[in-house]
């Protein structure tokens, strides 16, 4: 193999690995976005759960008061 082919082959290998690195970085970025979305949804579910628990506590207190009045 002469010097020209060696340079050409090394350029092809370098280019191929560069494409692989770019694809990995793209998937890594998308994965981070997905995780952020899931975290935000879990925070919303947590807030809604707390609101629901507060409402249940209020209804429970009212029901207890009503039963005691009878």
N, C-alpha and C positions, 0 to 999 in steps of 0.2 A: 504494500500500500504506500503510495507516495504521499508527500506532504499535503497536497491539495485535497485528496480524499479524507485524510485524517482531520483536517480543518472542517470540511463539510460534515463529516460524521459527528464531530464534537458539537458543531452548531445545531445539528438535528436533535441530538440527545439533550442538549441544553434547552432548546425550544420546547421539546416534549415535557421535560420536567417543569419548565416554567408554566406551561398550560395546566399541569397537574396541581401545582401550587396555587394558581389562581382559582381553580375549581374548589380546592379545599377551603380557601379563604372565603369564597362565596357561600359555601354551605355552612361554614362556621358563623358567618354574619346572619344568615337566615335562621340558624338555630338559636342565636342570641335573641333575635326578634321574637321568635316563637315562645321562648322562655319568659320574656317580658310580658307578652300577652297573657300567658297562663298565670303569672304572678298577679297581674292586675285583676284577672277574673276571680282568682282565689280571694283577693282582698275584698272584692265586691260581695262574694258569697259570704264571707266572714261578717261583713257589716250587716247584710240582710239577715243573717242568722241571729245576730245580737238584737236587731230590731224585733224579730219574731219572738225571741225569748222574752223581751220586755213586754210585748203585747200579751203573751201567755201569762206572765206574772200578774199583769193588771187584771186580766179576766179572772184569774184564779182568786185574787183578792176580792174582787166584786162578788164572785160566786160564794166565797166563804162568808162575806158580810151578809149576803142575801139569805144563805142557809141559817145563819145565826139569828136573823130577824124572824124567822118562822119558828 
